[in-house]
Amino acid sequence: MIHLTNCWIAETPSVAGTLWVAGDATKITAISWERLDGRSRTGELTWFLVGLEAYLSQKAKIFPGGLGFEGDRPIWSRDPSPYTPYTLWQKVIIAMASIPYGRTKTYGDIARELGNRSFARAVGRICASNPLPVVIPCHRVIAQRALGGYSGGLDKKRFLLGLEGLAT
């Protein structure tokens, strides 16, 4: 169980298991397949939960809001503002967030887009530490000849890719 402070926690059931969401009326700070411990209050998060539930039931392909950063940490903001990435971490997060629904890229593809094929392992590590899985779609990043990994487990990665119409 992950304990968070200064935010509200809500849970969203899915066929693949419960997703836990942390944030407030203006931003989402964490999404996890593992239970998040904190103050429960769905109302503060309704602006995001409606979109997440629509995605999980195949009624929506995008989420309300958009990517933002608080320092180096990615957030999903209700009212995003433009941001210029400075670190490799931020650049990889932005590259993941830009992969369209129903499409995939390899770790190597993202590394090449960032100008250095040898970044592929770093891309994998950043995917593994993504604090906002599903909305920053690290499940859409795969290995050259396999699925690669996923913080929620490969069963959940397969579920999300299948939800988007991709065979696994």
N, C-alpha and C positions, 0 to 999 in steps of 0.2 A: 504494500500500500504506500502510495506517495502522498505526503502531507503538504498542503499548500496553504499559505496565509494570504490575507488581503484580497480574496476573490471568492466568488460563489462557485459551487459545484453542482452539476446536473448530470444525470445519466440518461443515455439514449439506447434503448434496446435495438438489436438488429439480429438477423438470422445467424450471423457469425459470432454474436456475443454482445455484451454491453460496452458501449463507448462512454467514457467519462470525459466531461468537458469542464474546464475551469476558466473563469473570466468575470466580466461585469457587463454593465449596459453599454460599454464603449469598445471592448476588445475581448478576444479569446486569447488566453495565455498558455493553455495546455490542453491537449487531447490525448487520451490514453486508453488502451485496451485493458490496462491494469487499473484497479480501483484508486481513485483520487480521494483523499480524505480532506474534508474541510466543511465549511458552512453550506448546507444545501438550500438552494433557492432557485428554482427554475425560472421564475418571472424575469429576473435580471438578464437571463441568457436567451430569452424567447426569440429575439431578433436573429440569432444564429441557429438555434435548435430547429426552428421551422425549416430552414434550408437544409440542415443536416439530415433531418428525417425525410425530406423530399428526395434528397440524393440517395439515401439508403433504400427508398422504395421505388427507385428509378423514375421519379417524377421530375427531377431536376438534374442538370449537368454542371451547374455552377453554384457557388455559395454566396450569400449576401456578404458585402464587405470586401475587403481585399488585404493583401499582404502589407505589413508595416514592420517597423523595428523599434524596439526600445533599447537603445544602445546597440549591442550586437545581437540581442535576442529577438527572434522573429515573433510577431504577434499577428493575429488576424483582426484587423480593425474594422469597426462598423463604418467609419468614415476615413478610408485610407488617404494618405497624402504621398506625393512622389518622393522617392528615396533613391539616392545614388549609392550603390554598393561599393565598399572599400576593401573588405576582406574576402578571402577565398570562401570562408563560411557563408557570408552574405550572398556572394555571387552564385554559389551552389544552391542555396535556398531559393533564390530568385529563378534560377534555371529550372529547378523542380516545379516551382509554382506555375511556370509557364508551359508545362507539358499539357496539351489539350486532353480533355476527356476522351477516353477510348484509344489513346495513343500511348506508346512507350518509347523510352530512350534507354540506351545502355549507359553504364557508368563511364565507359570510354567516350560515348557520344558527348556527354556533358563535359568531360575533361577536354576533348578537342575543341568544343565551343568556347571554353575558357582559355584556350591557347596552349595547352600542354597535355598531351595524351598521358603522360606519366602521373597526372593528378587522379587517375581512375580510382585508386585505392582510397585517396583522400575523399573523393566523392562518396564512396561507399561508407566511410566512417561518418561523414556528415549526414547521409541518409539515415544511418542507424541511430543518430542522436537527434533527429528531427522531433521537436517538442509538439508539433502540430500535424501528426499523421492524418491522412485522409484529405484534409483541406490543403495542406502542402503535400502533394501526392507522391510521396517517396515510393508508394506501391507501383507507380508507373516507371520506376527505374529498375532495370533488369540487368543481369549479367549478359555477356556476349552469347553464351550458349546454354543459359539456365535462367531460372527465376532470380537468383541472387538471394539476399536475405530480406528480412522484414522484422521490425521490432515487435510486432504483434504476433509473429509466427507466420509460417508459409501458408497455413490454412486460411488465415485472414487476408493475406496478399492475394491468394487465388480467388477468394470471395470477392474482393474489391475489383480485381481485373475482370472476373466473370460478370459482375454487376455492370461493368462498362462495355460488355460485349467482346472481351478479349479471351481467346482460348488460352488455357495454361497447360 
